[in-house]
Amino acid sequence: MQKYLPVLRSCPFFTGLCDDEILSILHCVSAAKITRPRGSYIFRAGDSTEVMGLMLSGSTLVIQEDLWGHRNILSKCNTGDFFGEPYAATPGAILNISVVAEEDCEILLLNVKRLLTACPTACDHHQKLIRNLVSVLANKILLFNDKITHVSKRTTREKLLSYLSAESIRQSSLSFDIPFDRQQLADFLCVERAAMSVELSKLQKEGLLVTKRNHFELLTR
């Protein structure tokens, strides 16, 4: 696990921990590294899990799918991001999401049950880790609250403006990149791609924004 310490140090889950403490914690939570090719599923809806995933490399999409193949993207996880924490921390919880590899990736699986029970080695840094987990979960709630704000808008135009405005504020810039391609953005906002493309074209003609692929620049009058 030594080679992954640069990633782990920058992860909010390990904030305030030195390298030796991080390695000790990985042992406590039975950390296991897995690799998955693009398009493969790490978690599937309907299953249960005792582990959460930490992205070491690559990226994954957290999605919901119905029986007819309609997809709703909840979030995208890049290097250093987590997925599956709420389900792993809730015994018996059934996943209503799937996690699929957007590209070839390496993932560290951490047993949350081991984290939430008394550490057999009585390590001093165990409480730090629990506090960090609470912080990670709280941040995830805020992100999902933002998504609810966007998708609750009535029209495709309003959803786009809500999302792009929030991204501009989050990145403290009128010029920014988003983590999604066009189809993924449509799935994230729960709109049809064709209708979204029409609205983006209208917004550009009205002088409200300029966009190329996943880059956007918002224009103020």
Helices and strands as residue ranges (DSSP letters): G 2-4, H 5-9, G 12-14, H 19-28, E 32-36, E 41-43, E 51-57, E 60-65, E 71-77, E 82-83, H 85-88, E 98-101, E 105-111, H 112-116, H 126-151, H 156-171, E 175-177, H 182-189, H 193-205, E 209-212, E 215-218
